[in-house]
Amino acid sequence: MRWYKKWTRRILPRTLSFRLTLWYAFIFSLSSAIAFLVFYGLITHALRQRMDGELSSKISEFTMIYTVQGLDAVKTTALIESQAAGEKKVFFRLLYASGVAFSSSNMSYWRSIGINRSAVHELVKEKSGRVFETLFIPDHPNQVRIAYGLIGQGVVVQIGYSMETDTAIITIFKKIFFITMSVLILAAALVGGLMARGALAGVEAVTRTARTISEKDLGQRVPVMDRHEEIDRLAITFNQMLDRIEKLVTGMREMGENIAHDLKSPVTRIRGMAEMTISGPAAAGEEMPLAAATIEECDRLLEMINTLLMISKTDAGVAAIQMEPVNMAEVARGAAALFSPLAEDKGLSLSCDTPDAAWVSGDLHLLQRAMANLVDNAIKYTPAPGTLWVEVAIVIQNKTKMVCVAVKDTGIGIDENVLPKVFDRFFRCDPSRTTSGSGLGLSLVRAVAHAHGGHAEGISEPDQGSCFTLCLPHLAKAPELT
């Protein structure tokens, strides 16, 4: 049973519209099957009543002939009607009250049909009435309807009719029903699918808006159709939730930017005072290292503040981005050349593999900084002896040509539970924070990627290394070099 559930989950769609379509088709099929059984029962009952009426009329006719003309006339009439109707369609038997036959039509085709003595005894005892039964004969294609009736003192007639005509009618009914039902079930599935899609159109609109909001713009809203339906109430509630979220996010962003701006001024003043202490004529020997350390920490804090402001503006879409053709292969080679001395000092091997050109449209300064952050992170978390690779490739992702810059290392790696958080602001894989850094490098990489219509991603295994990739849309037409 488990394999069946897994197979159905893989093969069959799991959307709500598909399930609703299946339910529509199932309910319609079930209702049609019930209707078929009802009509089938009515038709067979009507056909049986018609045949029983004919058999009863024939017994009444024989009773009248017996009363008026005698037993010999009954025998003659039975033989004539049997030959006229066809010996394979009808037969007659005349029985004593004991159930023994003393006269019959040609029974060569009906030799396997016996006499129901209990029915004969019942008729003789009651001295009136009819007894009917249906027989299934293995050698015959059709059922046989049998009727017993008392036509005179101690004389019982047995009449058998082949149900060939009734069987043909029922067969035609079944064939027409199944053909009609096949067409109707397909139509029900089609109509059910259209109804499900129409009913869930509002949900699809909410889904599209939510996807757009999560990827691009928090200011979009779900359209309200004014149909006063559940979907409209969902859309209104969703829009109210978005209004509150946007207000909270905007407030938090403004608060972060204000804090960063407010910190920038006092830090700049502290740095200025430290510079004045160093350059002043009365600087004492013991004050010089303290002033130098203050300047260094102020520079690091200013760099963190500026990076945080840049990430906020880039995420908000208000950063001044100068879009121009940029050769990412050249940017990658430049970053590798810039960090090669640092890698060598740490005992690492840094190699760069790029094509001659891989053009994108972007801000050269932001892309250079994002590339520098990726290589700097790889060097920082790769112990010696280790290896780093910088690779650039043009690939197809979701039918779109992308330029992907990958920075691989043989470093300490990242646990799979932690990996999704590395692009968050101020997140550090080192809980003790003994490694230098602010936790904003990969956040800036992701912000730059989103600002250029691309994405950043990472894969890693503990003690095996990591690979972080920056993917940007490929510029279809390369610029003309002068």
TORFI-803209 format. One record per residue (C-alpha): x negated, y, z negated; residue number from 0; residue in three letters. Coordinates in pm, whole numbers. Last residue first. Layout:
! TORFI-803209
> east;north;up;resi;resn
> X;Y;Z;NUM;ALA
...
***
This chain:
! TORFI-803209
> east;north;up;resi;resn
> -3676;5062;2890;481;THR
> -3499;4745;2779;480;LEU
> -3143;4697;2904;479;GLU
> -2921;4579;2625;478;PRO
> -2805;4217;2614;477;ALA
> -2443;4156;2712;476;LYS
> -2261;3893;2506;475;ALA
> -2373;4023;2169;474;LEU
> -2351;3718;1945;473;HIS
> -2125;3744;1641;472;PRO
> -2324;3716;1316;471;LEU
> -2424;3418;1100;470;CYS
> -2653;3450;795;469;LEU
> -2763;3111;667;468;THR
> -2905;3000;332;467;PHE
> -3083;2666;310;466;CYS
> -3189;2521;-24;465;SER
> -3445;2282;-167;464;GLY
> -3474;1923;-283;463;GLN
> -3507;1954;-662;462;ASP
> -3131;2016;-690;461;PRO
> -2959;2002;-353;460;GLU
> -2857;2307;-151;459;SER
> -2628;2448;115;458;ILE
> -2559;2817;166;457;GLY
> -2321;3041;354;456;GLU
> -2303;3391;498;455;ALA
> -2034;3517;733;454;HIS
> -1985;3735;1036;453;GLY
> -1775;4036;1139;452;GLY
> -2058;4285;1085;451;HIS
> -1922;4419;752;450;ALA
> -1862;4059;643;449;HIS
> -2229;3969;698;448;ALA
> -2352;4285;521;447;VAL
> -2132;4208;218;446;ALA
> -2256;3846;214;445;ARG
> -2621;3951;223;444;VAL
> -2558;4217;-42;443;LEU
> -2408;3958;-275;442;SER
> -2708;3736;-197;441;LEU
> -2947;3999;-332;440;GLY
> -2735;4128;-622;439;LEU
> -2847;3895;-903;438;GLY
> -3082;4158;-1043;437;SER
> -3419;3992;-997;436;GLY
> -3717;3864;-1190;435;SER
> -3698;3512;-1326;434;THR
> -3660;3492;-1706;433;THR
> -3286;3534;-1675;432;ARG
> -3223;3260;-1936;431;SER
> -2924;3142;-1738;430;PRO
> -3140;3103;-1423;429;ASP
> -2893;3059;-1136;428;CYS
> -2816;3429;-1172;427;ARG
> -2484;3592;-1086;426;PHE
> -2501;3973;-1092;425;PHE
> -2247;4002;-807;424;ARG
> -2109;3676;-674;423;ASP
> -2284;3514;-375;422;PHE
> -2440;3245;-594;421;VAL
> -2100;3137;-730;420;LYS
> -2016;2866;-473;419;PRO
> -2354;2695;-544;418;LEU
> -2302;2649;-920;417;VAL
> -2102;2327;-912;416;ASN
> -2320;2190;-629;415;GLU
> -2635;2239;-839;414;ASP
> -2895;2468;-680;413;ILE
> -3237;2384;-541;412;GLY
> -3577;2404;-711;411;ILE
> -3754;2499;-392;410;GLY
> -3833;2323;-67;409;THR
> -3712;2616;140;408;ASP
> -3489;2701;431;407;LYS
> -3396;3047;567;406;VAL
> -3141;3025;850;405;ALA
> -3048;3304;1093;404;VAL
> -2737;3219;1294;403;CYS
> -2637;3410;1608;402;VAL
> -2279;3319;1692;401;MET
> -2089;3225;2008;400;LYS
> -1721;3178;1928;399;THR
> -1520;2863;2009;398;LYS
> -1478;2793;1634;397;ASN
> -1856;2813;1588;396;GLN
> -2086;2787;1891;395;ILE
> -2459;2829;1820;394;VAL
> -2744;3070;1896;393;ILE
> -3044;2985;1678;392;ALA
> -3289;3167;1449;391;VAL
> -3516;2985;1205;390;GLU
> -3719;3096;902;389;VAL
> -3888;2803;730;388;TRP
> -4044;2791;385;387;LEU
> -4277;2528;243;386;THR
> -4394;2453;-107;385;GLY
> -4702;2397;-317;384;PRO
> -4617;2591;-520;383;ALA
> -4276;2660;-670;382;PRO
> -3987;2783;-454;381;THR
> -3734;3006;-633;380;TYR
> -3893;3348;-568;379;LYS
> -4012;3265;-217;378;ILE
> -3663;3164;-105;377;ALA
> -3508;3466;-275;376;ASN
> -3753;3702;-98;375;ASP
> -3674;3540;239;374;VAL
> -3297;3586;195;373;LEU
> -3328;3939;52;372;ASN
> -3556;4047;338;371;ALA
> -3300;3928;593;370;MET
> -3024;4127;419;369;ALA
> -3251;4434;413;368;ARG
> -3336;4402;780;367;GLN
> -2968;4357;865;366;LEU
> -2875;4669;667;365;LEU
> -3146;4881;832;364;HIS
> -3068;4757;1185;363;LEU
> -2695;4826;1160;362;ASP
> -2515;4587;1390;361;GLY
> -2433;4448;1733;360;SER
> -2609;4118;1788;359;VAL
> -2883;4000;2022;358;TRP
> -3084;3681;1992;357;ALA
> -3409;3730;2184;356;ALA
> -3736;3547;2237;355;ASP
> -3615;3242;2050;354;PRO
> -3710;3196;1686;353;THR
> -3920;2960;1471;352;ASP
> -4095;3119;1173;351;CYS
> -4327;2942;928;350;SER
> -4409;3020;563;349;LEU
> -4641;2793;363;348;SER
> -4646;2863;-10;347;LEU
> -4937;2903;-252;346;GLY
> -4798;3205;-437;345;LYS
> -5048;3444;-279;344;ASP
> -4969;3285;57;343;GLU
> -4596;3356;18;342;ALA
> -4663;3720;-75;341;LEU
> -4893;3760;226;340;PRO
> -4631;3603;457;339;SER
> -4350;3830;330;338;PHE
> -4378;4107;591;337;LEU
> -4462;3871;878;336;ALA
> -4160;3654;803;335;ALA
> -3935;3960;774;334;ALA
> -4062;4093;1108;333;GLY
> -4010;3759;1278;332;ARG
> -3652;3747;1147;331;ALA
> -3581;4102;1265;330;VAL
> -3729;4020;1608;329;GLU
> -3506;3715;1643;328;ALA
> -3214;3924;1518;327;MET
> -3250;4157;1817;326;ASN
> -3022;4447;1728;325;VAL
> -2788;4632;1965;324;PRO
> -2638;4931;1782;323;GLU
> -2380;4991;1512;322;MET
> -2471;5264;1264;321;GLN
> -2285;5169;948;320;ILE
> -2184;5457;720;319;ALA
> -2029;5264;432;318;ALA
> -1654;5306;388;317;VAL
> -1551;4948;461;316;GLY
> -1469;4871;96;315;ALA
> -1707;4574;94;314;ASP
> -1982;4789;246;313;THR
> -1920;5074;1;312;LYS
> -1927;4840;-299;311;SER
> -2237;4656;-174;310;ILE
> -2420;4985;-109;309;MET
> -2329;5117;-453;308;LEU
> -2458;4800;-617;307;LEU
> -2779;4819;-418;306;THR
> -2831;5183;-516;305;ASN
> -2771;5100;-883;304;ILE
> -3011;4802;-873;303;MET
> -3280;5010;-699;302;GLU
> -3231;5286;-956;301;LEU
> -3275;5033;-1237;300;LEU
> -3596;4896;-1083;299;ARG
> -3730;5248;-1029;298;ASP
> -3640;5341;-1387;297;CYS
> -3818;5029;-1514;296;GLU
> -4134;5125;-1323;295;GLU
> -4119;5488;-1433;294;ILE
> -4078;5383;-1798;293;THR
> -4367;5140;-1768;292;ALA
> -4587;5422;-1633;291;ALA
> -4479;5653;-1916;290;ALA
> -4558;5388;-2179;289;LEU
> -4894;5309;-2017;288;PRO
> -4988;5684;-2013;287;MET
> -4868;5770;-2363;286;GLU
> -5157;5594;-2541;285;GLU
> -5419;5794;-2354;284;GLY
> -5261;6125;-2432;283;ALA
> -5107;6347;-2169;282;ALA
> -5178;6709;-2250;281;ALA
> -5252;6818;-1893;280;PRO
> -4916;6687;-1760;279;GLY
> -4911;6447;-1463;278;SER
> -4826;6139;-1666;277;ILE
> -4579;6312;-1895;276;THR
> -4420;6493;-1600;275;MET
> -4373;6158;-1428;274;GLU
> -4202;6021;-1742;273;ALA
> -3975;6325;-1753;272;MET
> -3878;6271;-1389;271;GLY
> -3805;5904;-1453;270;ARG
> -3579;5994;-1743;269;ILE
> -3404;6255;-1524;268;ARG
> -3347;5998;-1246;267;THR
> -3209;5753;-1502;266;VAL
> -2980;6026;-1635;265;PRO
> -2845;6101;-1281;264;SER
> -2805;5743;-1154;263;LYS
> -2608;5626;-1452;262;LEU
> -2313;5854;-1374;261;ASP
> -2314;5747;-1009;260;HIS
> -2320;5377;-1106;259;ALA
> -2047;5429;-1364;258;ILE
> -1837;5616;-1109;257;ASN
> -1890;5342;-850;256;GLU
> -1794;5071;-1096;255;GLY
> -1485;5266;-1212;254;MET
> -1381;5330;-852;253;GLU
> -1413;4961;-773;252;ARG
> -1220;4862;-1085;251;MET
> -944;5111;-1008;250;GLY
> -924;5001;-644;249;THR
> -908;4638;-752;248;VAL
> -634;4712;-1006;247;LEU
> -428;4919;-762;246;LYS
> -476;4661;-488;245;GLU
> -367;4384;-724;244;ILE
> -59;4579;-832;243;ARG
> 46;4656;-477;242;ASP
> -30;4297;-375;241;LEU
> 203;4163;-648;240;MET
> 477;4396;-530;239;GLN
> 420;4276;-173;238;ASN
> 447;3912;-283;237;PHE
> 769;3983;-474;236;THR
> 918;4156;-168;235;ILE
> 805;3875;62;234;ALA
> 946;3607;-169;233;LEU
> 1276;3792;-195;232;ARG
> 1284;3816;184;231;ASP
> 1208;3445;214;230;ILE
> 1495;3363;-25;229;GLU
> 1736;3542;208;228;GLU
> 1878;3893;214;227;HIS
> 1817;3914;589;226;ARG
> 1630;4243;558;225;ASP
> 1334;4112;764;224;MET
> 1062;4215;515;223;VAL
> 714;4230;670;222;PRO
> 432;4109;441;221;VAL
> 188;4384;348;220;ARG
> -161;4488;451;219;GLN
> -374;4708;223;218;GLY
> -602;4431;96;217;LEU
> -771;4412;435;216;ASP
> -1017;4161;570;215;LYS
> -1051;3794;474;214;GLU
> -825;3744;173;213;SER
> -579;4000;307;212;ILE
> -568;3840;650;211;THR
> -507;3497;495;210;ARG
> -234;3635;269;209;ALA
> -70;3808;565;208;THR
> -79;3491;772;207;ARG
> 65;3287;482;206;THR
> 345;3539;416;205;VAL
> 434;3536;787;204;ALA
> 432;3154;783;203;GLU
> 668;3159;487;202;VAL
> 900;3390;682;201;GLY
> 895;3156;980;200;ALA
> 984;2865;751;199;LEU
> 1356;2855;837;198;ALA
> 1284;2908;1206;197;GLY
> 1016;2640;1209;196;ARG
> 1247;2399;1027;195;ALA
> 1537;2477;1262;194;MET
> 1316;2428;1567;193;LEU
> 1182;2099;1427;192;GLY
> 1533;1984;1340;191;GLY
> 1652;2071;1692;190;VAL
> 1370;1866;1841;189;LEU
> 1412;1578;1595;188;ALA
> 1789;1584;1645;187;ALA
> 1744;1585;2023;186;ALA
> 1517;1284;1997;185;LEU
> 1771;1118;1768;184;ILE
> 2054;1209;2009;183;LEU
> 1877;1056;2308;182;VAL
> 1802;734;2122;181;SER
> 2155;732;1979;180;MET
> 2313;757;2323;179;THR
> 2106;468;2453;178;ILE
> 2179;267;2137;177;PHE
> 2553;340;2152;176;PHE
> 2588;269;2522;175;ILE
> 2416;-68;2480;174;LYS
> 2613;-155;2168;173;LYS
> 2946;-63;2329;172;PHE
> 2858;-262;2641;171;ILE
> 2780;-564;2423;170;THR
> 3106;-515;2227;169;ILE
> 3312;-507;2549;168;ILE
> 3132;-812;2689;167;ALA
> 3189;-1003;2364;166;THR
> 3560;-913;2371;165;ASP
> 3592;-1038;2729;164;THR
> 3410;-1363;2652;163;GLU
> 3609;-1437;2337;162;MET
> 3710;-1782;2470;161;SER
> 4064;-1862;2363;160;TYR
> 4171;-2178;2173;159;GLY
> 4530;-2284;2109;158;ILE
> 4626;-2560;1866;157;GLN
> 4999;-2652;1865;156;VAL
> 5165;-2829;1574;155;VAL
> 5455;-3075;1598;154;VAL
> 5622;-3221;1283;153;GLY
> 5960;-3062;1360;152;GLN
> 5881;-2796;1613;151;GLY
> 5643;-2521;1718;150;ILE
> 5416;-2502;1407;149;LEU
> 5118;-2278;1485;148;GLY
> 4739;-2303;1485;147;TYR
> 4515;-2038;1642;146;ALA
> 4147;-2063;1739;145;ILE
> 3922;-1778;1858;144;ARG
> 3608;-1901;2031;143;VAL
> 3269;-1732;2027;142;GLN
> 3067;-1684;2343;141;ASN
> 2752;-1829;2496;140;PRO
> 2855;-2192;2436;139;HIS
> 2621;-2477;2342;138;ASP
> 2584;-2367;1980;137;PRO
> 2960;-2314;1920;136;ILE
> 3051;-2037;1677;135;PHE
> 3416;-2069;1574;134;LEU
> 3667;-1802;1476;133;THR
> 3976;-1895;1274;132;GLU
> 4350;-1822;1276;131;PHE
> 4641;-1988;1093;130;VAL
> 4999;-1892;1181;129;ARG
> 5327;-1899;995;128;GLY
> 5609;-2148;946;127;SER
> 5697;-2484;793;126;LYS
> 5496;-2396;478;125;GLU
> 5393;-2758;425;124;LYS
> 5351;-2833;793;123;VAL
> 5147;-2514;838;122;LEU
> 4924;-2593;539;121;GLU
> 4871;-2950;654;120;HIS
> 4764;-2827;998;119;VAL
> 4522;-2572;850;118;ALA
> 4375;-2842;625;117;SER
> 4337;-3065;930;116;ARG
> 4115;-2817;1114;115;ASN
> 4077;-3003;1440;114;ILE
> 3749;-3037;1626;113;GLY
> 3573;-2831;1888;112;ILE
> 3274;-3014;2041;111;SER
> 3482;-3142;2334;110;ARG
> 3564;-2792;2455;109;TRP
> 3426;-2803;2808;108;TYR
> 3562;-3154;2874;107;SER
> 3886;-3066;2694;106;MET
> 4122;-3057;2995;105;ASN
> 4460;-2973;2837;104;SER
> 4588;-3163;2537;103;SER
> 4830;-3429;2411;102;SER
> 4858;-3665;2112;101;PHE
> 4617;-3495;1873;100;ALA
> 4607;-3625;1514;99;VAL
> 4649;-3367;1237;98;GLY
> 4893;-3567;1026;97;SER
> 5179;-3337;1128;96;ALA
> 5119;-3451;1485;95;TYR
> 4913;-3232;1715;94;LEU
> 4950;-3073;2058;93;LEU
> 4628;-2927;2194;92;ARG
> 4575;-2633;2429;91;PHE
> 4262;-2487;2591;90;PHE
> 4155;-2147;2719;89;VAL
> 3864;-1979;2896;88;LYS
> 3660;-2267;3031;87;LYS
> 3974;-2444;3167;86;GLU
> 4063;-2137;3365;85;GLY
> 4363;-1911;3317;84;ALA
> 4576;-2091;3576;83;ALA
> 4458;-2440;3484;82;GLN
> 4528;-2384;3115;81;SER
> 4859;-2216;3191;80;GLU
> 4976;-2516;3401;79;ILE
> 4861;-2772;3146;78;LEU
> 5032;-2590;2855;77;ALA
> 5356;-2550;3053;76;THR
> 5367;-2923;3132;75;THR
> 5305;-3023;2772;74;LYS
> 5568;-2779;2641;73;VAL
> 5820;-2907;2897;72;ALA
> 5756;-3260;2777;71;ASP
> 5823;-3155;2416;70;LEU
> 6177;-3027;2472;69;GLY
> 6356;-2781;2697;68;GLN
> 6525;-2528;2464;67;VAL
> 6352;-2571;2127;66;THR
> 6018;-2678;2269;65;TYR
> 6025;-2390;2519;64;ILE
> 6105;-2143;2236;63;MET
> 5824;-2276;2017;62;THR
> 5584;-2266;2310;61;PHE
> 5664;-1896;2362;60;GLU
> 5618;-1825;1990;59;SER
> 5277;-1997;2005;58;ILE
> 5185;-1779;2308;57;LYS
> 5293;-1466;2123;56;SER
> 5077;-1563;1825;55;SER
> 4778;-1616;2053;54;LEU
> 4836;-1277;2220;53;GLU
> 4871;-1103;1884;52;GLY
> 4560;-1276;1754;51;ASP
> 4374;-1150;2060;50;MET
> 4488;-790;2004;49;ARG
> 4415;-812;1633;48;GLN
> 4067;-943;1707;47;ARG
> 3999;-663;1954;46;LEU
> 4119;-403;1703;45;ALA
> 3907;-550;1422;44;HIS
> 3602;-570;1648;43;THR
> 3652;-207;1751;42;ILE
> 3713;-81;1398;41;LEU
> 3411;-267;1256;40;GLY
> 3187;-139;1532;39;TYR
> 3320;213;1482;38;PHE
> 3236;198;1108;37;VAL
> 2899;33;1168;36;LEU
> 2813;291;1433;35;PHE
> 2918;578;1205;34;ALA
> 2689;439;933;33;ILE
> 2405;415;1185;32;ALA
> 2475;770;1304;31;SER
> 2462;901;947;30;SER
> 2133;721;888;29;LEU
> 1988;851;1214;28;SER
> 2098;1207;1132;27;PHE
> 1955;1182;781;26;ILE
> 1626;1043;916;25;PHE
> 1596;1300;1197;24;ALA
> 1661;1591;960;23;TYR
> 1425;1442;699;22;TRP
> 1151;1393;958;21;LEU
> 1193;1753;1074;20;THR
> 1174;1871;713;19;LEU
> 850;1675;666;18;ARG
> 703;1828;981;17;PHE
> 805;2180;871;16;SER
> 649;2123;528;15;LEU
> 314;2036;681;14;THR
> 142;1704;609;13;ARG
> 76;1600;968;12;PRO
> 64;1225;1023;11;LEU
> -257;1041;1106;10;ILE
> -481;1101;804;9;ARG
> -211;1108;537;8;ARG
> -31;816;701;7;THR
> -351;609;696;6;TRP
> -423;693;331;5;LYS
> -68;595;233;4;LYS
> -96;269;429;3;TYR
> -436;190;275;2;TRP
> -289;235;-71;1;ARG
> 0;0;0;0;MET
***
